[in-house]
Amino acid sequence: MILTGTVTDQSGASDSQTAELLVGVQPALVYASDWGTALGTSDNALLDGGIWDASGGNPDIIEVVVTTGLGFPAAMSNCFRVEERDGETWRGINVAGAWALPAIGGSIWKRVYWRNNASSPGPAGFVHPLQSCAGAGPKCGDLWWRHNFPGGTTWHLQLTTNDTPYPENHHSPGSVFAYNTTYRFEWQMKRLTTTTWELHARIYDSNDVLLYDDGDFLNSDGDKSLLDLPTIITNDPTSQQECMIVFQGGNGIPGGGEYLYFGGYAVSLTDWCGAY
């Protein structure tokens, strides 16, 4: 927004001056996908017109659907749906190397909207549908957003970094998330050394109200939070240049018919991504 006004000094002389007021300015996104290209199960839809690199596995586990009635931002027309169906093979999409790896001292910020309506207990006790890797292998557990199956009326979120020693390998706000509710997840990875990072996280509701941040993410022992000890380890830092949204075969719900929904995935190298 550009503002122009007249400034008068003590002598009575006046001068017209212009200033730029930044209102709601978002950082530049180096990568973004909202699955706005098409609906359905074609690669054109799933990969958002080629924004993602590849899809694989069982062809009927993932689909792009409309966001109507799902609580996503009004401007977001489509989202990516993952069925949690036990006994099926792996199915997901991935991307690798689509954004730069920050130098030591730099940061990477990521964002995704996530709605979970998979409330039945799965045989493995958890799924990790959002991962910082492009496929199974040594980078697969570098950073997971993990959904544990606690039963009851809420679900348990866990941020897992498998290369980090216990008890700092898991951080969680607990079983505080409502089913059939859309949240905005954002996280920052500040690079400290070749393999160590400072981790920060924020979770918002669908009205952009901040619900949980660093102080709420407690470690495996529950005695420290990301405010106290945010350093994590990723043995291969290039994992932070990758993403996979996936159903892991065998970890789903018997009979299926329950879903996770994702929208507005984004990456920034300058600041928090903010709302879609």
Secondary structure, 3 states (H helix, E strand, C coil): CEEEEEEECCCCCEEEEEEECCCCCCCCEEEEECCCCCCECCHHHHCCCCCCCEEEECCCCEEEEECCCCCCCCCCCEEEEEECECCCCCEEEEEECCCCCCCCCCEEEEEEEEEECCCCCCCCCEEEEEECCCCCCCCCCCCEEEEECCCCCEEEEEEECCCCCCCCCEEEEEEEEECCCEEEEEEEEEECCCCEEEEEEEEECCCCCEEECHHHCECCCCCCECCCCCEEECCCHHHHHEEEEEECCCCCECCCCCEEEEEEEEEECCCCCCCC
